[in-house]
Amino acid sequence: MKKQKLSVRLIKAEEIVSALPIFSSFYPSLSKKNLQAFLYEMAEQGYQCAIAYYKEQCIGVIGIWIQTKLYVGKHIEYDNFYVLPEYRGKGVGKKLLKFVDRYAKEQNCIAAELTCDIDEEESKDFWENQEFTVIGLRYQRDLR
């Protein structure tokens, strides 16, 4: 993959639907209608996306939230990180992270956090290779 044809940019809230095809790959059980509704609602709550493009095709995405929490202060939280399988292992993920880390520093963030599914060994290996350490467990309860 030629680096000059790989680009990353933060998309505007109104462009968030341009990421629908990749989110559909990541969340195949959600309808495009629901994905779109969720993405718009998330954008209203401060969610942003950085997209990796190769030859103008969306091949990777990372969602981000800028938050402040008592235990860490102002930080960036990565969410919905996904690179199309045929582009994995080619530096796309690292380029996305480098881009959002630079953005986080511009926003005066002092740390980065993420949640990784327990059974995602490939993902856990990736994050550990990016110098992330496990700091706890995240629990969830259904409120319906």
Secondary structure, DSSP 8 states (H G I E B T S, - for coil): --GGGEEEEEE-GGGGGGGHHHHHHH-TTS-HHHHHHHHHHHHHTT-EEEEEEETTEEEEEEEEEEEEETTTEEEEEEEEEEE-GGGTTTTHHHHHHHHHHHHHHHTT--EEEE---TT-HHHHHHHHHTT-------------
